[in-house]
Amino acid sequence: MYRIAFFYCFLLVISCKDQPSSKKNHVTTTTKQQTVKNKITKKEVKKETYPKLNSENAIPFFAEYGKKNKENKVRLITDFGSIEILLFNNTKYHRANFIFLSKQKYFKNTQFYRVINNFVIQGGDSDDQKTANKRFKIGEYLLPTDTNKGHKHNRGVISMPSSEIENPYKLASPFEFFIVQRKGGAHNLDGDYTVFGQVTKGMDVVDKIAAVKTDETDWPMKNVFIRDVEIIN
């Protein structure tokens, strides 16, 4: 009987010694997981900052930005479906500008605000104050026309309209764009506006947008939103 009692006491001592060790291992594992989690969180919240753009620093900025950001495919997600676009590398400032604005989420919830059936659909603006605020934050600048790269205003190309500000060189408004919807193209625009991309998928979506009813200013009676622009790898 004494031996049995001694045996149970021995087991109790061994059990008590094991418990702190097990608990310590558990705490150590959790701490390591938390450290990894913190590192991931810090990496995710790291965000690049850019200078506010103006007429003096915009071109040098996009020259450098284009070297580091070589993407040239985007997807416009609209109320009528998606439109995929290939941006031309030889119109480097316009490509870099469009990629930059896309990554800054500028186009998110902007609209196709000028729609002319059998001609063009024009987007990148909005009657929402949030869009004006985003423009102010990015800066005020224009892009030079780049019309000597061999691109014509054929059906399905994306081009950049000139600024509403009167300027003899028809410098482009960088926040806006238009897609030629006319089947025969819009070659009367050649030489005046920069073609910088081509729709590769979704011309049926362009046609649907072009067919919506508009008011006397060519603004759709029911707003047609660009919900987002995605970079395609």
Legacy VTK file of the C-alpha trace (Angstrom):
# vtk DataFile Version 3.0
C-alpha trace
ASCII
DATASET POLYDATA
POINTS 233 float
0.000 0.000 0.000
2.845 2.354 0.854
4.523 1.544 -2.444
1.344 2.381 -4.404
0.979 5.736 -2.637
4.623 6.537 -3.313
4.163 5.644 -6.996
1.196 8.061 -7.365
3.146 10.846 -5.660
6.016 10.284 -8.095
3.644 10.577 -11.084
2.178 13.802 -9.614
5.639 15.393 -9.311
6.555 14.459 -12.901
3.238 15.884 -14.145
3.797 19.207 -12.341
7.250 19.586 -13.870
5.925 19.049 -17.416
3.171 21.670 -17.272
5.302 24.887 -17.156
7.445 23.598 -20.020
4.371 22.962 -22.177
2.933 26.378 -21.358
6.237 28.084 -22.163
6.404 26.418 -25.585
2.896 27.570 -26.342
3.675 31.190 -25.446
6.866 31.156 -27.529
4.999 29.921 -30.606
2.323 32.604 -30.265
4.953 35.329 -29.888
6.694 34.230 -33.089
3.409 34.225 -34.997
2.591 37.693 -33.702
6.021 38.983 -34.779
5.511 37.664 -38.311
2.024 39.159 -38.392
3.350 42.562 -37.310
6.016 42.480 -40.031
3.396 41.715 -42.689
1.146 44.498 -41.429
3.970 47.051 -41.541
4.850 45.989 -45.080
1.241 46.271 -46.236
0.682 49.779 -44.890
3.857 51.123 -46.491
2.728 53.457 -49.266
4.764 55.481 -51.697
4.293 59.218 -51.692
4.566 61.412 -54.777
5.044 65.123 -55.334
2.090 67.267 -56.274
2.343 67.547 -60.038
2.487 70.783 -62.011
3.540 72.036 -65.440
7.219 71.988 -64.468
7.676 68.618 -62.784
5.083 66.424 -64.557
7.151 65.357 -67.573
10.330 64.538 -65.596
8.160 62.695 -63.084
6.456 60.515 -65.720
9.768 59.855 -67.468
11.073 58.260 -64.268
7.751 56.729 -63.246
7.454 54.997 -66.614
10.840 53.332 -66.191
9.818 51.799 -62.873
6.199 51.019 -63.771
6.205 49.191 -67.090
2.621 47.867 -67.047
0.697 48.496 -70.253
-2.578 46.614 -69.866
-5.629 47.826 -67.953
-9.222 46.763 -67.404
-12.000 49.346 -67.059
-14.850 47.993 -64.957
-18.035 49.823 -65.941
-21.751 49.543 -65.258
-22.100 47.726 -68.597
-19.162 45.342 -68.262
-15.383 45.354 -68.607
-13.205 46.959 -71.279
-9.606 45.770 -71.629
-7.043 48.128 -73.126
-3.453 47.788 -74.335
-1.492 51.005 -73.766
1.179 51.790 -76.363
4.752 51.877 -75.080
5.850 54.441 -77.662
3.499 57.062 -76.190
5.424 56.811 -72.944
4.184 59.857 -71.057
0.533 59.066 -71.747
0.989 55.401 -70.822
2.819 56.293 -67.594
0.183 58.904 -66.755
-2.696 56.449 -67.216
-0.958 53.758 -65.149
-0.175 56.285 -62.422
-3.762 57.551 -62.218
-5.063 53.982 -62.231
-2.809 53.007 -59.330
-3.843 56.138 -57.455
-7.480 55.020 -57.898
-8.297 58.311 -59.585
-10.698 56.727 -62.088
-12.667 54.866 -59.409
-16.291 56.063 -59.578
-15.674 58.596 -62.353
-18.093 58.603 -65.277
-18.477 58.507 -69.023
-19.712 62.069 -69.096
-19.771 62.691 -72.858
-21.360 60.043 -75.060
-21.990 60.510 -78.779
-23.299 57.439 -80.570
-21.361 56.553 -83.723
-18.472 58.756 -82.609
-16.850 58.509 -79.127
-17.458 57.833 -75.460
-15.465 60.128 -73.164
-14.667 59.382 -69.529
-12.548 60.253 -66.527
-14.589 63.093 -65.050
-17.528 63.366 -62.679
-20.007 65.771 -61.146
-18.915 64.434 -57.740
-16.832 66.720 -55.527
-14.682 63.739 -54.552
-13.273 63.606 -58.086
-12.369 67.301 -57.955
-10.667 66.681 -54.616
-8.620 63.832 -56.084
-7.513 66.058 -58.973
-6.452 68.787 -56.582
-4.429 66.312 -54.528
-2.627 64.886 -57.598
-1.924 68.290 -59.121
-2.607 70.496 -62.126
-0.678 69.713 -65.284
-1.064 69.025 -69.013
0.592 66.497 -71.302
2.090 67.356 -74.707
0.509 65.914 -77.840
2.383 62.931 -79.226
0.907 62.392 -82.681
3.912 61.166 -84.684
3.963 57.550 -83.531
1.875 56.193 -86.405
-1.362 55.692 -84.471
-4.653 56.724 -86.087
-8.093 57.277 -84.614
-9.436 53.916 -85.701
-12.408 52.263 -84.052
-11.488 51.079 -80.568
-8.511 53.318 -79.856
-8.173 55.301 -76.660
-7.068 58.901 -77.054
-6.635 61.952 -74.864
-8.712 65.119 -75.331
-7.128 68.543 -75.244
-7.602 70.704 -72.192
-10.569 73.034 -71.938
-7.961 75.740 -71.332
-7.198 77.425 -74.654
-3.694 76.544 -75.741
-2.205 76.652 -79.249
-0.559 73.230 -78.942
-3.722 71.391 -77.816
-2.007 70.077 -74.706
-3.924 67.125 -73.310
-6.035 66.965 -70.174
-4.379 64.031 -68.356
-7.392 63.027 -66.274
-9.699 62.294 -69.195
-9.790 60.021 -72.222
-12.075 58.986 -75.037
-12.609 55.747 -76.929
-13.499 55.920 -80.629
-16.712 53.974 -81.178
-17.445 54.845 -84.805
-17.017 51.821 -87.079
-15.090 53.754 -89.693
-12.948 55.497 -87.107
-12.706 59.240 -86.451
-9.791 60.255 -88.642
-10.735 63.916 -88.556
-9.097 63.819 -85.103
-5.754 62.519 -86.419
-2.885 64.888 -85.794
-4.677 66.843 -83.086
-5.047 64.300 -80.287
-2.758 61.583 -78.928
-3.811 57.980 -79.507
-2.148 56.015 -76.713
-3.927 52.664 -76.595
-6.285 50.152 -78.173
-9.280 48.220 -76.841
-8.436 44.508 -76.994
-11.621 43.195 -75.408
-15.013 44.724 -74.662
-15.954 46.766 -77.742
-19.471 45.401 -77.252
-19.450 47.225 -73.907
-18.292 50.425 -75.648
-21.205 50.078 -78.093
-23.691 49.618 -75.244
-22.443 52.756 -73.509
-22.547 54.702 -76.775
-26.215 53.764 -77.209
-27.480 55.210 -73.907
-29.809 58.199 -73.935
-28.145 61.552 -73.310
-29.184 65.145 -72.639
-28.422 68.169 -74.820
-24.839 68.290 -73.479
-24.205 64.611 -74.431
-24.169 63.610 -70.738
-26.010 60.276 -70.182
-29.477 60.701 -68.676
-28.491 57.943 -66.236
-24.885 58.163 -65.066
-22.543 55.511 -66.476
-19.819 54.838 -63.925
-16.296 53.539 -64.215
-16.335 51.539 -61.019
-12.594 50.916 -61.091
-9.567 50.455 -63.318
-7.405 47.383 -62.747
-3.837 46.800 -63.891
-3.571 43.535 -65.862
-0.310 41.630 -65.554
LINES 1 234
233 0 1 2 3 4 5 6 7 8 9 10 11 12 13 14 15 16 17 18 19 20 21 22 23 24 25 26 27 28 29 30 31 32 33 34 35 36 37 38 39 40 41 42 43 44 45 46 47 48 49 50 51 52 53 54 55 56 57 58 59 60 61 62 63 64 65 66 67 68 69 70 71 72 73 74 75 76 77 78 79 80 81 82 83 84 85 86 87 88 89 90 91 92 93 94 95 96 97 98 99 100 101 102 103 104 105 106 107 108 109 110 111 112 113 114 115 116 117 118 119 120 121 122 123 124 125 126 127 128 129 130 131 132 133 134 135 136 137 138 139 140 141 142 143 144 145 146 147 148 149 150 151 152 153 154 155 156 157 158 159 160 161 162 163 164 165 166 167 168 169 170 171 172 173 174 175 176 177 178 179 180 181 182 183 184 185 186 187 188 189 190 191 192 193 194 195 196 197 198 199 200 201 202 203 204 205 206 207 208 209 210 211 212 213 214 215 216 217 218 219 220 221 222 223 224 225 226 227 228 229 230 231 232
